[in-house]
Amino acid sequence: MDKKAKATPQELQVWIEARRRHLLSDAHVQMAREMGLNPRKLGKIDNHRQEPWKMPLPDFIEDLYFKRFGRERPEVVMSIEERAKRAEKKRAERKAARRARRAQATTEPPGE
C-alpha cells in the first residue's frame, strides 16, 4: 500500500485560506509572509470598499514590501503548495540520510 500524501501543514493552510479569502496572488502571499504579517489579521487591513481612504490589500502589501526591502517583488515567487512540497522533500532526504548514517554506524565494528 502506498502512503497517502501528507496534508499541507497547518501554518501554511492558514495562508492558503487567506489567499482564497482576500483574492491574493502567490507573490502577495509570499511578500506578506516575508514581512511577518499575520494571515488571520489581513481582514482588518483589507479594504471592504466601504473605506475609500484605504488602499486595496494587494497594493498595501506591495507598498509595505517596497518600503522594507526596496524592491517591487520577491526575486523568486513560490506558491504555498510548492513550498510545502519542497519542505516535505527536504525532510524526507534528511530522514533518509539519518537512516543511512545509523545503518553505517551499526555495521562498523567497534573500536574503529
Secondary structure, 3 states (H helix, E strand, C coil): CCCCCCCCCHHHHHHHHHHHHCCCCHHHHHHHHHHCCCHHHHHHHCCCCCCCCCCCHHHHHHHHHHHHHCCCCCCCCCCHHHHHHHHHHHHHHHHHHHHHHHHHHHHCCCCC
